[in-house]
Amino acid sequence: MPRSVNTVASRARRKKILKRVKGQFGRRKNVWTVAKNAYEKGQQYAYRDRRAKKRFFRGLWIQRINAATREYGMSYSEFMGKIHSKNIDLSRKALADLATNNPEAFKAIVDAVK
């Protein structure tokens, strides 16, 4: 009995990967082995960076809060210590948004903790 190879399924698998790497540069878009490696590496980066994005944004929020509190003569660590002692439960994301988009509301928070 001859060997059976499922050409339809293997072609579909290759087409699926090649479709996903369509916009890439050079041989990454049309050579199967290079495209497969590029796709797998891209998936690794995507998995890693979904977690790194959370760290990156927390750092960004801290920088924005620090810059805004220094206008009122206070450091970030002082401000966060006082805000926790006054039991004001606002996330760093919300505080950073207030600091950039609504400075008068942020000033009211700073005055409340001083």
PEFENNOR-V882935 format. One record per helix or strand of 3 or more residues. SS is the DSSP state (2 for helix, 1 for strand). FROM is the first residue (numbers start at 1). TO is the last residue. If there is no record, write none. Layout:
ss->SS from->FROM to->TO
ss->SS from->FROM to->TO
This chain:
ss->2 from->7 to->20
ss->2 from->26 to->29
ss->2 from->32 to->70
ss->2 from->76 to->85
ss->2 from->92 to->101
ss->2 from->103 to->113
